[in-house]
Amino acid sequence: MITLTERTFTLPDLGEGLVEARVLEWRVAPGDRVGRNEPLVELETAKSAVEIPSPHAGVVTRLHVEEDQLVRVGDTLVTFDLERDSGIVGTVPEEAERTERRVRLRPPEE
């Protein structure tokens, strides 16, 4: 069974003192499924064009900037629903999904 978790991705530090870039072309659109390290967006910095890969596998739910828009390091670029294998096979009754379960862990015995 796959569970989804929302996660945003911000423009990472591009190095060499660069603090901003212009979006040249999105390689994804909302609803697209992407794998980790697949191309997300092509950016133009003061020094070159760079392609930013996806840091996650999942479904793109929102692009936060448009093509030709200037973005700064730390600005949100995209939101994903991340895929995680929960290890559960089958379906879970609706009531069980709302139940919180707490587990107490003991330190290993020496």
Secondary structure, DSSP 8 states (H G I E B T S, - for coil): -EEEEEEEEE----STT--EEEEEEES--TT-EE-TTSEEEEEE-SS-EEEEE-SS-EEEEEE-S-TT-EEETT-EEEEEEEEEE-S--S---HHHHT------------
